[in-house]
């Protein structure tokens, strides 16, 4: 069976795809062809450069996200807004981002795995699947050059730009290359929510164009094939949240890993229906997200547990969807970073625990990090809150601690999600302050 990995766009949020790719590698799926569109070009470029998913995650973790932005020459801004070619240029992407992600054009061109990179030819208004043997960094950047934000690449008689307005996932190219099974990694939103404001509505236009083109292509397919779609349950945070530090690359990678295993755990050999339900997502409940890092020692080696918790706030008359968490364990005896799947919170009257699964040498082990809390506020509450009893199956046990600096970072990382606009975001934080973090955690 021939398989294609089709990596859709999603801006900088495609860091999420690295976690998906890692789960697929652990699951044992291999591919004869890799296709990337828009932001998915970065994931395709990293894979075809020969990187393994752990290295991909490390590079995203160390990337300076602000390098995506680079200004045009001052003379362009002096022309005034109506003559401005774009808000910035592609130099930051070409000179900093792609090299930092380890994307090597020469390595891509010599890859043993076939690849295609989708770029829009504005002259003909078509999507061109550029073979990996013909790609270069400028063309890759052109394939991620959204109008208004980055100017197109002018090369000879052609004008190259982002293909997202034509298609954001080239399933047709995978089929033309003989794929019997297509694994589509999708991170463009597809929920019922309609937001106000220019950014939200620009994103909605992309959502309509990308999803609509995909559904039309699936309906027009002339032969049968199996379609698997890995997607988040809720739309991912938008790029401005990534740029502002409201969500980190580490969290996005961990979210992708979780979402992939959520699908793989119940995937049918026949795949999913080839209709608009294949990318459908839910509107997220209003809640808060925070990141917590705990440190300790196990067997003479340092161990770090890093989790991002998504905590829905209680809503009258509705059942709670449950808190979720993603994250990783950094522990050199296990080869470095181990990602978590199926993360959740389990609480009782005496405290609560972060519970998840970690895959070591092909076997799943339960991760359990518990706090027992004092009954009332006071000095004992902080003493209890900072100490965490940690274990991973029968493989590891340790006492972890939340230090003062990491506690301050955790408080600073509290961010609303599922909230839109300044007022809604402020109300979510106010609700958390009213309910209290301990009470909110204890409901799960």
GUPA-940909 format. One record per residue: y, x, z of N, C-alpha, C in turn; residue in one letter. Coordinates in steps of 0.1 Angstrom, whole numbers, plus 5000, padded with zeros to 4 digits. Atoms other than C-alpha are relative to their C-alpha. Example, Ala and Ser with C-alpha at 12.3 -4.5 7.8 and 13.67 -1.06 7.14 Angstrom:
498850095000495551235078501250095000A498949915000498951375071501149925008S
This chain:
498850085000500050005000501250095000X498849935001503450134990501149935009X499150054991506150095016501450064998X498649965001509950105014500749975013X499150024988512350145043501449984994X498750045005515549965034501049995012X499049994990518550055056501349944996X498850075003521349805055501250075007X498849944994524949885064500349945013X499650044987526849825096501050095006X499049914995529550085099499450115009X500549904991529250335127498949955009X501050064992527050095145498550044996X501349975005524150225124499350115009X500749924990523450465153498849925005X501150094996521350165163498750024992X501249985009519050235133499250125004X500849884995518050575148498949965010X501050054990516350395177498949924993X501050075007514550165152499150104993X500849905007513350465131499150075010X500949934990512050635163498849915003X501150104997510050315172499049994988X500950015012508650295136499150124999X500849885000507550655138498950005010X501050014989505850605171498949894997X500950115004504250285157499050054989X500949955010502750495129500249964986X499650055013504550345099500650114992X499449905009505250585070500549934987X499350065011507350525039499950094988X500049935013507150625002501450014995X498650015006510850534996500949965011X499050044990513950515017501349974992X498850055007517050325006501149975010X498950024991520450325022501249944993X498850065005523550115017501150005010X498850004991527050145033499650105011X500349914989526550285068498550045001X501449965001522750295062499850124992X500149875007523450585039499950125010X500149894991523850805070498650015006X501450004995520450705084499150064989X500849955011518850765050500250154998X499749865002520651095046499350095011X500649924989519351215080498550014998X501550005002515751115073499750094988X500449925012515751275038500450145002X499749864997517351585053498950075008X501249954993514051625072500149995015X499950014985515151535107499049905006X500850104993512851365132500949915008X499150104993514151065151500650055013X499549954987514551255184501350094997X498949925004516851505166501249914995X499050105005518751215149500749945012X499450054988519351065184500950105007X499249894993520651395198501350024992X498849985008523051435169501049895002X499150114998524451085173500750015014X499549984986524851155211501150105001X499049895000526851465204501249984990X499050025011528951325175501349965006X498650044997532751295180500349884991X499950125009533150935168501450004994X498650015006536950985162500050084987X500049935013535951225134499949914988X500050095011535350925113501349974994X498750035004539050875111500850134996X499149895004541251115091501149944992X498850065006544751045079500250054985X499649965014546051045043501250105001X498849925000548851285033501249925004X498950074995552151185049500849934988X499350065012553651115014499449864997X500650135003551150825010500649905009X499550104991552350655041501549974998X498550035003556050695030500249914989X499950105011555250475000500249865005X499950144995555250175023498649934999X501350064998552449935032499449944987X500550075012552249764998499550094989X500549905010551550084979499050105007X500949914993549250245005498649994995X501450015006545850334990499049965010X500950044990544150285023500650055014X499549964987544550345061499750155003X500449864999542850685059499350054988X500849955012540750905037498650045005X501449974997537151035036499750145004X500249864996537751395046499250025013X500749994987536651335082498549984998X501450035002533351185070499350114993X500649905008532651455044499950135008X499949864994533751765064499550005014X500449994985532851665100498849915003X501050094995530651355104498750034993X501349985007527951405077499450145005X500649884995527451775087499650005014X500450014986527451695124498749925002X501250085000524751435117498850084994X501149925006522751715100499649964986X500350045013522951565066500350114990X499949895009522351835040499649964986X500250055014522751735004498950074993X501149925007520552014991498649965005X501350054994517751915015499749864995X500250135005518151555005499550004985X500349995014517951644968498650054998X501449945001514651834974499049935008X500950074992513051574996498849954993X501250045006509451494990499949855000X499950155000510151124999501149964991X499050055009511950934973501149925007X498950074994515350804982501049954990X498950055008518150594968501249975009X498750024993521850564979500849914991X499450105008523650254968501650015001X498649985001527250294956500549904990X499450105009529450034939500850074989X499249955011530750124904501149894997X499050115002534049934904500349974986X499750025014534549984867499149894994X500950095005531449784859499649885010X500350104989531349584892498549985003X501450004998527749674897499650105012X500649914990525649834925499150104993X500949905006524150164914499250075010X500949934991521150304932499950154995X500049855004521850684930498750065005X501249934995518450874932500450125009X499749904990518251124960500250144993X499949875008517951404933501450024995X498649995005521551324922501149995010X499050044990523351264954500750135005X499249904993526051474971500849935011X499350064988528251435002501149914996X498850085004531251294983499549864995X500650135004529051014967499549935012X500450074988527550945001501249945007X498850054994531050905016500649894992X499450115008532150694987499249875002X500950124997529150454995500449945013X499650064987530750405029501549985001X498650015000534350375018500449864998X499650155000535250015027501549994995X498750025004538349895008500949975012X499050014990541549895029499950125010X500249904990540050165052500050144994X500149875007539150455028500149984985X499950015015540150504991498750024993X501249975007537450504965500050144995X500149865006536150824949500149984985X499750005014537550874914499350124994X500749895006535151084893499849974986X500050035014535651094856500449864997X499550145003535850744842499549905011X500650094990534050604873500849995013X499450024987535450454905499049965010X501150034991532950464933500549965014X499650054987533250264965498849935007X501150064992531150084992499449884993X500750115007528549844977499949885008X500350114991528649605007500449874994X499650125006530549344987499149944989X501050045010527849334961498749985006X501250014992524849394983500050105011X500049914989524249545016498650055003X501449954998520449605013499449984986X500550015013518849684980498549984999X501450035000515449514983499550004985X500450005014515349484945499650144995X500449865004515349864941498750045006X501349984994512449884965498949944992X501150075009510449634944499950074987X500149935013511349824912499250135001X500749874997509850134928498649975004X501450034998506649954934499649965014X500350034986506949854971499249875001X500850124997504249614983500549955014X499550034987505849615018501350065002X498649964998509549625026500349985015X499650004986510749715061501650004999X498550015001514449595062500550025014X499349984987516549735091501449954999X498850085003519449495094500950005013X499150014988522449525117501449944997X498850085002525149315100499849875007X500150134992525849005121499649884991X500350135007524448665112499849905011X500150114990525248415140501049894996X499150115003527148085140501450025004X498649984995530248235157501050034989X498849975008533548225138501150035008X498949954992536348425153501350004992X498749995006540048435147500550145000X499449875001542148735138499550074988X500349935012542148975108498750085001X501249924999539449205121498749915000X501250094999536948925130499849944986X500250075013537548755096499750094989X500449905010537249075076498550025002X501549984997533849125093499249874996X500750125005532948755086499850004985X500150005014533648815049498850104996X501149915003531249115049498749935004X501250074996528648905068499649904990X500350105010528848625042499550074987X500449935012528648865013498750075001X501349934998525849075027498849915001X501250094998523648795039499849924988X500150085012524348585009499350074988X500649925011523448864984498550025003X501449984996520248935004499149884997X500850125002519048575004499849974985X500250025014519748544967499050094994X501049915006517748854959498649975005X501350044996514848744980499549884993X500450125007514848404963499650034986X500249975014514948564929498850104997X501049905002512148814935498949954991X500950055011509648794906498550035004X501449984996506548914925499950005015X500250014986505048884959500150135007X500049884992505549134987500149965014X499850034986505549155025501350055005X498649974995508949155042499950015015X499849994986509449285077501550025003X498649994997512949255092500250045015X499749964986514049445124501549985001X498650034998517349315137500249985015X499750034986519149275171499949855003X500050144996518848945190501449954999X498650045001522648925192500750104991X499249905009525249085168500450125008X499749874993525949445177501550015002X498649984998529349555191500650054987X499449955012531849615163500550145001X499549865000533149965153501150035009X498949974990536449935173499550025014X500549984986534349905205499350135001X500649875000532450215195501050115001X498949905000535650405188500750005013X499350014988537150285220499250055012X500949964989534150405241499549885008X500650124993533150045251498550004999X501449985001529750125239499750144994X500249865003528150465234498950014989X501049975009525950615207498649995007X501250014993523250655233499549865002X500350144998523350285241499549934988X500450065012523150185205498750054995X501449955004520150415198499049935009X501050074991518450265229499849864996X500150145004519249915217499149984988X500850015012517649985183498550025004X501349974996514550125200499449875006X500450134993514249805222499749894990X500150105010514849575193498850024990X501249975009512249745171498749975007X501350034993509549725197499949855003X500150144998510449365204499449944988X500650065013509549295167498650054999X501349945002506649535165498949945009X500950064990505049375196499349874995X500550135005504549045177500049994985X499950015014504849135141498749964993X501250055007502448945118499850094987X500349925012500749135089500749944988X499350065011502348875066501550015000X498549984999505848965077500749875004X499150114996508648715080500349924987X499650085012509848425057501150064992X498949945008512048535028501149894998X499050105001514748285036501150045010X498949964991518048275056499750025015X500449974986516148285089499750145003X500649864998515048645083501150095007X499049924994518448785095500749935011X499250084991519548505118500050065014X499849954986520848605153500549895008X499450104990521948415184501450055004X498749964994525448405198499750055014X500349954986525348615230500749925010X499450074989526048455263501250095005X498949924995529248575280499550075012X500549914989528548865303500750135001X499549874999529249215313499050114997X500949895003527749545302500550125008X499649884994527749865322498950114999X500949895001526150205321499950085013X500249934987524550385351499150124998X500849885002523150735353499650055014X500649954987520850845382499350134998X500649875002519651195388499150045012X500949954990516851365407499250124996X500949895003514051615407498649955001X501550045000510351565398499250134996X500949895003507851845400500850134997X499249885002510552115401500949994987X499150015012512351985369501049885002X499050104999515551785367499649884992X500350135007515151415357501349915001X498850095001517951175346499549874994X500250135005517550805342501349944997X498750055005520350655321499749864994X500350145005520450275316501449944997X498950095003522850035300499549865003X500450144996522649685316500949904994X499350125005523549365299499849895009X500150094989524249115326500749874997X499350135002524948745316500549955013X499450064988527248575340499549865001X500550134998526048255356500949904994X499250115006527147945337499549875005X500450134994527047595352499349924990X500750095008524447365338499150074989X500849935010522647635317499150095006X500949904995519647845322500450144996X499749865003520248215324499150064990X501049945010518848405294499450135006X500649884994518048695318500850134997X499449875002519549045322499150094992X500749915008518449305298500550145002X499549864999518649685299499350084990X500549905009518149975276500350135006X499749874995518250345282499050104997X500949895002516350665284499850085012X500349914990514750925306500150144994X499949865005515751295301499150085010X500949924991512851515315499250094991X500549905009511851835298498550015000X501550005001508151825308499449904991X500450105010507951525285500550024987X499549975014509551695256501549964998X498650045002513151585263500249855003X499550144998514451235259498849904996X501050115003512050935262500849875001X499250125000513550595253499249895007X500650114992512850265272499949884991X500250135007511549935258499849895011X500350124992511349585273500750015014X499249984988514049655299500549875006X499650124993514849395325500350035015X499749994986515849335361499149915008X500850084992513449215388500650015014X499350004988515049105421499249925011X500550084989513948975455501050015012X499050014989515648915489500450145005X499749874994515549285498500750104991X499449915010516849445466499749964986X500350035014516349475429499450134994X500549885007514649705404500349994985X499949995015515249815368498550034996X501449995004511849775351500050014984X500149995014510949885316498750074996X501249925005508250065295500450124993X499749875006508150425284498750044993X501249965008505750565257499950155001X500349864998504250895266498650034993X501249975007501651055243499249884994X500650125007501050725225499549895010X500450104990500450525258501249955007X498950064993502850285275499850015015X500149994986503650335311501249925006X498950084994505750105334501050105007X499049934993509050245346500649915010X499650094989510250115379501050085008X499049934992513550215396500649905009X499750104990514150025428501150045010X499049994989517049985453499749895010X500050094989516649825487501450005006X498650014996520049695498500149945014X499750064987521549625532500449864998X499750145000522149265541501549974999X498550034999525949295546500750124995X499249885004528749515533500250095012X499849904990529249835552499650134995X500449865004528450205552498550004995X501450005004524650125549499949954985X500250055014525249935516500250114990X499949895009526550245498498950105001X501149904998523850465513498849944993X501150065007521250215500500250004985X499850015014522850165467499950134992X500149875008522950535458498650054999X501449945000519250595465499149904992X500850085009516750485439498650065001X501449965001512950505442499549984986X500350005014511750595408498550044997X501449965004508250605392499849964986X500550035013506650605358498550005000X501450024999503150465361499450105010X500649894992500950745376500550144996X499649875006502751015357501150075008X498849944994505851075378500649915011X499350074990507550975410501150095005X498949924996510951085423501049915008X498950074994513850995445501350044992X498849985008516950955423501249965008X498850034992520550935435501149984990X498750025007523750785421501150075007X498949924994526351045428501349934999X498650065000530050965434500650004987X499549995013531051085400499449904991X500750095008528350885383500349855004X499650144996529250575404501349964994X498750035005532850605393499949974985X500250025015531750635356499349864998X500650135001529550325361501049895001X499050104998532450125374501050004988X499149995011534650245346499449954987X500750045013532050155320499849844999X500250155001532049775329500949944989X499350065012532949585297499449864998X500650135004532649225288499350004986X500550035014530449115259499849854999X500050145002530148785243501349935003X498650054997533848745251500950044988X499249975012536448725223501549985004X498650014997540148795227500350055015X499649944987542048935257499749905011X500250104989541948615278498649985003X501450024997538248555274499450125007X500649874994537448925282500550015015X499549994986539748915313499349905009X500750104992538048595325498650045003X501349954997534648755322500050105011X499949904989535649045344500449945013X499650084988537348805368498849935006X501250074996534148605370499050105007X500949904994532148925378500550035014X499449964987534649015406499849885010X500150114991534348665420498649985005X501450024997530548645419499550125008X500549874994530049015429498850054992X501149945008527749255411498749985007X501350014994525149245438499449864999X500550135002524948865437499549974986X500450025014524848865399498650064997X501249935002522049125399498849925007X501150064992520048935426499549874994X500450125006519848625404498850024990X501049975010517348805381498750055007X
